[in-house]
Amino acid sequence: MSVTRETRVDARLGFLVTGGTVFVLWNLFTLLGAVGGNAIGDPSTYGLDAAVGGAFLALLWPQLGKRSHQLVAVLAVAVALGLVPVAPAGVPVLAAGGVALLAGLLSRERAS
């Protein structure tokens, strides 16, 4: 379903309502997770550690319509997977983000 915003005021209102809702719900469920997180025990027991990757992929999937976006995603994954055995935790994700930033900068320069 596509919703069209007829005026700039409608677009602003939609942005503010969406942003406000995300802010409130994000913080609410972060609090609930912090309070209730100890009750579920070790997440690796249930395989919940893989849910984060699945959720990220679900957010990313609609953005992979263009071939160039798919190529950037594959390069970012390759860099991250290549760094996993040799880099501290978190560095592979940052490096993958760097690949995406570099691709964006290079495509911007090419378009100019």
C-alpha positions as CSV (number, residue, x, y, z in Angstrom):
1,M,0.0,0.0,0.0
2,S,1.4,3.3,-1.0
3,V,0.5,6.5,0.8
4,T,1.0,9.8,-0.9
5,R,1.5,13.0,1.0
6,E,-0.1,15.9,-0.8
7,T,1.7,18.7,1.0
8,R,5.0,19.4,2.7
9,V,3.1,19.7,6.0
10,D,1.7,16.2,5.6
11,A,5.2,14.9,4.8
12,R,6.6,16.6,7.9
13,L,3.8,15.3,10.1
14,G,4.3,11.8,8.8
15,F,8.1,12.0,9.4
16,L,7.6,13.4,13.0
17,V,4.9,10.8,13.9
18,T,7.0,8.0,12.5
19,G,10.2,9.2,14.2
20,G,8.5,9.9,17.5
21,T,6.9,6.4,17.5
22,V,10.2,4.7,16.7
23,F,11.9,6.7,19.5
24,V,9.3,5.9,22.1
25,L,8.9,2.2,21.2
26,W,12.7,1.7,20.8
27,N,13.3,3.0,24.3
28,L,10.4,1.2,25.8
29,F,11.4,-2.2,24.4
30,T,15.0,-1.5,25.3
31,L,13.9,-1.0,28.8
32,L,11.8,-4.2,28.7
33,G,14.7,-6.1,27.3
34,A,17.0,-4.9,29.9
35,V,14.6,-5.7,32.7
36,G,13.4,-9.0,31.3
37,G,16.6,-10.1,29.6
38,N,17.9,-11.9,32.7
39,A,14.8,-14.0,32.9
40,I,15.4,-15.8,29.6
41,G,18.9,-16.9,30.4
42,D,21.7,-17.4,27.9
43,P,20.6,-16.3,24.4
44,S,23.0,-18.7,22.7
45,T,21.0,-21.6,24.2
46,Y,18.0,-20.6,22.1
47,G,19.9,-19.4,19.0
48,L,18.8,-15.8,19.5
49,D,22.3,-14.6,18.6
50,A,21.4,-15.3,15.0
51,A,18.2,-13.3,15.2
52,V,20.2,-10.0,15.1
53,G,21.7,-10.9,11.7
54,G,18.3,-12.0,10.4
55,A,16.7,-8.8,11.5
56,F,19.4,-6.7,9.9
57,L,19.0,-8.7,6.6
58,A,15.3,-8.1,6.7
59,L,15.9,-4.3,7.0
60,L,18.5,-4.4,4.3
61,W,16.7,-6.6,1.8
62,P,14.4,-4.0,0.2
63,Q,17.4,-1.8,-0.5
64,L,19.0,-4.5,-2.7
65,G,16.9,-3.9,-5.8
66,K,19.7,-2.4,-8.0
67,R,22.7,-4.5,-9.2
68,S,25.1,-1.9,-7.9
69,H,23.6,-2.2,-4.4
70,Q,23.9,-5.9,-4.6
71,L,27.6,-5.6,-5.5
72,V,28.3,-3.3,-2.6
73,A,26.5,-5.7,-0.2
74,V,28.6,-8.7,-1.5
75,L,31.8,-6.7,-1.2
76,A,30.9,-5.6,2.4
77,V,30.1,-9.2,3.4
78,A,33.4,-10.4,1.9
79,V,35.4,-7.8,3.8
80,A,33.6,-8.6,7.0
81,L,34.0,-12.4,6.7
82,G,37.6,-12.0,5.8
83,L,38.3,-9.9,8.9
84,V,36.4,-12.2,11.3
85,P,39.3,-14.6,12.0
86,V,41.9,-11.8,12.4
87,A,40.2,-8.8,13.9
88,P,38.6,-8.1,17.3
89,A,34.8,-8.2,17.6
90,G,33.0,-5.3,16.0
91,V,35.8,-4.4,13.6
92,P,34.4,-6.6,10.7
93,V,31.1,-4.8,11.0
94,L,32.8,-1.4,11.0
95,A,34.9,-2.3,8.0
96,A,31.8,-3.5,6.1
97,G,30.2,-0.2,6.8
98,G,33.4,1.5,5.5
99,V,33.0,-0.4,2.2
100,A,29.5,0.9,1.9
101,L,30.6,4.5,2.7
102,L,33.5,4.3,0.2
103,A,31.1,3.0,-2.5
104,G,28.8,5.8,-1.8
105,L,31.6,8.4,-2.1
106,L,32.9,6.9,-5.3
107,S,29.5,6.7,-6.9
108,R,28.8,10.4,-5.9
109,E,32.1,11.5,-7.5
110,R,31.4,9.5,-10.7
111,A,27.9,11.1,-10.9
112,S,29.4,14.7,-10.6
